[in-house]
Amino acid sequence: MTTASTLQSRVPALSRPVAVLGPTIAGVVANLIIWAIAKAAGVNFEATSNGEVGEVPVSGIVFITAAPMLVGLTVAVLLAYRWVGILRVAEIVGSVLAIATIGLTIAADFDAASTIALALMHVTLVPAIVIGLEGLRRRLAEQGKAA
């Protein structure tokens, strides 16, 4: 059995709404858990910008997780009506963007602990994106719309 078929056998078939909302909710929950653990460990999530200190609040974590996930997954799911292959492209693009945007966190003036916690939040989005879109691919394959 190949790795692709092993992954496919473990990923449930998902409807379009679940393929968007499931990964988004999972990403938000995972990031809130990381935020809570980091806060309990004394991480302050503060950065200095233009001489002013600002903290990333829990609402900010929710928004900066949910907004790009909802937009990106929705676009991919809607484009899949025309071209199912976009789901694999979206898995790659979404994963690369999630990792690449760690650079924005590094560029901000966070301390090391905050940077690490925020970077970990970016990394947690990758499996959510891949599992959600693979789940939709599986559903479409079962319906005979994808290879």
Secondary structure as GFF3:
##gff-version 3
##sequence-region A 1 147
A	DSSP	alpha_helix	3	10	.	.	.	ID=ss1
A	DSSP	alpha_helix	16	40	.	.	.	ID=ss2
A	DSSP	beta_strand	46	49	.	.	.	ID=ss3
A	DSSP	beta_strand	52	55	.	.	.	ID=ss4
A	DSSP	alpha_helix	58	79	.	.	.	ID=ss5
A	DSSP	alpha_helix	86	100	.	.	.	ID=ss6
A	DSSP	alpha_helix	102	107	.	.	.	ID=ss7
A	DSSP	alpha_helix	112	142	.	.	.	ID=ss8
###
